[in-house]
């Protein structure tokens, strides 16, 4: 069965592609964000868990003692850019968020507080490639490679809702992951 890739990760000249699975999995797209968020104030709308990647699927996470990598983003914060540090299991320190105030009608009215929970499986064949080839798949990717792990989530077509309210084409969420410092920077691009 051909399944839509939902999450792409690039590390050490290798592209890892995550797609929907019907089986229970350590890595997921969406679902509840079961983490205590400290640091910078934001609100009133919640931040969204876009994906959660685990060291079972990406060995570099375990090598850097980041066994659980939550990828969060402010879907209801117009033009959101944020950065955070994973301080310990189920705890995130928000270092920066702009804007810090959410909107009731962004990206559209009645946007759900939690994205659909979708278990992910790692495609059987991680592809050897270079950052140029990876970055060319998505528009306006940063250059040169900003961190050792870059994760990209393009607008999915098969999750049962629109992330951007009909303007999904070409919008991508990028996560720059500094695993040594346990920091993540997230933003969207078109």
Secondary structure, 3 states (H helix, E strand, C coil): CCCCEEEEEEECCEEEEEEECCCCCCEEECCCCCCEEEECCCECCCCEEEEEEECCCCHHHHHCCCCEEEEEECCCCCCCEEEEEEEECCEEEEEEEECCECCCCCCCCCCCCCCCCEEEEECCCCEECCHHHHHCCCCCCCCCCCCCEEEEEECCCCCCCCCCCCCCCCCEEEEEEECCCCEEEEEEEC
